[in-house]
Amino acid sequence: MEIPTVEELAIQLQAVSGADNVDPDASIQNIADVDSLDLMEWLYSFQNKYPHIPADESLFKDIDESTSMRTVHARIVALAGQPAGA
């Protein structure tokens, strides 16, 4: 099953948001030019590209200063082991 790397996720978010740089380890809340609408647009794009991974807005639940794209990637890896619709 294809799972994107954390670096690919960061590049995708950078493209959606128009941010100059998205460091996979930076707090999502502190990345200039990234807001909640960008995250939802990124999620929609992710869902279309990886329909076999049952990802939804819960990827961003409890988002705080410690939440990075690496955190999101770990959640995606965990979801990838679940059947779609679980």
VOBA-1610 file (N, C-alpha, C; in pm, whole numbers, padded with zeros to 5 digits, always signed):
BEGIN
Met+00084-00118+00000Met+00000+00000+00000Met+00089+00124+00000Glu+00059+00215-00089Glu+00137+00337-00102Glu+00103+00435+00010Ile+00207+00480+00081Ile+00193+00582+00185Ile+00298+00689+00155Pro+00255+00815+00147Pro+00351+00921+00117Pro+00448+00941+00235Thr+00566+00991+00203Thr+00663+01024+00308Thr+00622+01154+00376Val+00679+01180+00490Val+00650+01306+00560Val+00696+01425+00477Glu+00805+01407+00403Glu+00854+01515+00318Glu+00756+01544+00205Glu+00696+01438+00148Glu+00595+01458+00043Glu+00473+01531+00099Leu+00432+01498+00220Leu+00318+01566+00282Leu+00349+01714+00300Ala+00469+01744+00345Ala+00508+01884+00367Ala+00509+01961+00234Ile+00559+01899+00128Ile+00561+01963-00003Ile+00419+01987-00053Gln+00331+01891-00029Gln+00191+01906-00071Gln+00125+02023+00003Leu+00148+02033+00135Leu+00091+02142+00212Leu+00149+02276+00168Gln+00277+02277+00138Gln+00341+02399+00089Gln+00277+02444-00041Ala+00249+02350-00131Ala+00189+02384-00260Ala+00046+02437-00243Val-00030+02377-00154Val-00168+02419-00131Val-00174+02557-00066Ser-00087+02579+00031Ser-00094+02702+00110Ser-00022+02821+00048Gly+00077+02792-00035Gly+00159+02900-00088Gly+00267+02944+00009Ala+00286+02869+00115Ala+00391+02901+00213Ala+00527+02888+00147Asp+00622+02970+00192Asp+00757+02965+00137Asp+00825+02833+00170Asn+00799+02781+00290Asn+00862+02658+00334Asn+00773+02590+00437Val+00760+02459+00427Val+00690+02381+00529Val+00788+02275+00579Asp+00843+02301+00695Asp+00935+02207+00759Asp+00850+02097+00823Pro+00877+01969+00793Pro+00796+01861+00848Pro+00793+01858+01001Asp+00894+01918+01065Asp+00901+01916+01211Asp+00854+02046+01277Ala+00815+02143+01196Ala+00767+02270+01251Ala+00623+02257+01297Ser+00588+02330+01400Ser+00450+02335+01446Ser+00362+02389+01335Ile+00258+02313+01299Ile+00167+02356+01192Ile+00107+02492+01225Gln+00079+02516+01352Gln+00019+02643+01393Gln+00111+02762+01371Asn+00241+02737+01359Asn+00337+02846+01347Asn+00396+02860+01207Ile+00343+02786+01110Ile+00393+02798+00973Ile+00322+02916+00907Ala+00401+03014+00866Ala+00344+03132+00800Ala+00265+03089+00676Asp+00152+03150+00656Asp+00066+03128+00539Asp-00012+02997+00542Val-00009+02922+00651Val-00089+02800+00663Val-00199+02825+00765Asp-00325+02807+00719Asp-00437+02823+00811Asp-00528+02700+00800Ser-00637+02701+00873Ser-00726+02585+00877Ser-00787+02554+00740Leu-00814+02656+00661Leu-00867+02631+00526Leu-00763+02560+00439Asp-00638+02597+00454Asp-00531+02528+00381Asp-00523+02382+00421Leu-00537+02356+00551Leu-00532+02218+00598Leu-00647+02136+00541Met-00766+02195+00534Met-00881+02122+00478Met-00864+02101+00327Glu-00808+02200+00258Glu-00782+02184+00114Glu-00678+02075+00093Trp-00574+02075+00176Trp-00471+01971+00168Trp-00534+01834+00193Leu-00622+01824+00295Leu-00686+01697+00327Leu-00770+01648+00210Tyr-00848+01735+00148Tyr-00930+01697+00034Tyr-00842+01641-00079Ser-00731+01708-00107Ser-00638+01663-00208Ser-00578+01528-00170Phe-00542+01512-00043Phe-00486+01386+00006Phe-00586+01273-00011Gln-00711+01297+00027Gln-00815+01194+00015Gln-00834+01150-00129Asn-00825+01243-00223Asn-00839+01209-00364Asn-00719+01131-00417Lys-00600+01165-00368Lys-00478+01098-00416Lys-00457+00962-00351Tyr-00502+00948-00225Tyr-00482+00824-00151Tyr-00614+00772-00095Pro-00707+00735-00181Pro-00840+00692-00133Pro-00836+00564-00049His-00728+00489-00057His-00714+00366+00021His-00678+00392+00168Ile-00647+00517+00201Ile-00616+00553+00340Ile-00736+00628+00396Pro-00800+00575+00501Pro-00924+00636+00553Pro-00898+00762+00637Ala-00838+00863+00573Ala-00805+00987+00643Ala-00923+01083+00640Asp-00942+01154+00751Asp-01044+01258+00758Asp-00992+01370+00848Glu-01080+01463+00882Glu-01037+01579+00960Glu-00981+01543+01097Ser-00999+01419+01141Ser-00943+01378+01270Ser-00789+01380+01268Leu-00729+01388+01149Leu-00583+01403+01141Leu-00538+01527+01217Phe-00625+01626+01225Phe-00590+01753+01288Phe-00657+01773+01423Lys-00712+01664+01480Lys-00776+01676+01611Lys-00670+01711+01716Asp-00712+01784+01813Asp-00622+01823+01924Asp-00494+01891+01874Ile-00506+01967+01767Ile-00389+02036+01713Ile-00341+02139+01815Asp-00212+02139+01840Asp-00153+02234+01933Asp-00011+02267+01886Glu+00064+02332+01970Glu+00200+02376+01934Glu+00292+02260+01898Ser+00260+02139+01944Ser+00348+02025+01918Ser+00310+01949+01791Thr+00199+01987+01727Thr+00152+01915+01609Thr+00228+01962+01485Ser+00296+01868+01422Ser+00371+01897+01300Ser+00322+01804+01189Met+00375+01821+01070Met+00340+01728+00962Met+00393+01588+00994Arg+00497+01579+01075Arg+00545+01448+01119Arg+00440+01381+01207Thr+00371+01459+01290Thr+00261+01406+01372Thr+00150+01356+01282Val+00115+01436+01183Val+00009+01398+01088Val+00050+01271+01012His+00176+01263+00973His+00225+01146+00901His+00211+01020+00988Ala+00244+01030+01115Ala+00230+00915+01204Ala+00084+00872+01213Arg-00007+00967+01216Arg-00150+00934+01219Arg-00192+00866+01088Ile-00137+00911+00977Ile-00168+00850+00847Ile-00118+00706+00842Val+00003+00684+00890Val+00059+00549+00892Val-00031+00457+00976Ala-00078+00507+01089Ala-00168+00427+01173Ala-00299+00398+01101Leu-00352+00498+01030Leu-00477+00478+00956Leu-00462+00383+00839Ala-00345+00381+00779Ala-00322+00299+00660Ala-00343+00150+00690Gly-00329+00113+00816Gly-00351-00025+00854Gly-00497-00059+00877Gln-00584+00040+00869Gln-00727+00019+00891Gln-00799+00013+00757Pro-00903-00069+00748Pro-00980-00071+00623Pro-01058+00059+00604Ala-01077+00099+00480Ala-01154+00219+00451Ala-01293+00207+00510Gly-01341+00315+00568Gly-01474+00316+00631Gly-01474+00265+00773Ala-01356+00236+00828Ala-01349+00186+00966Ala-01371+00296+01066
//
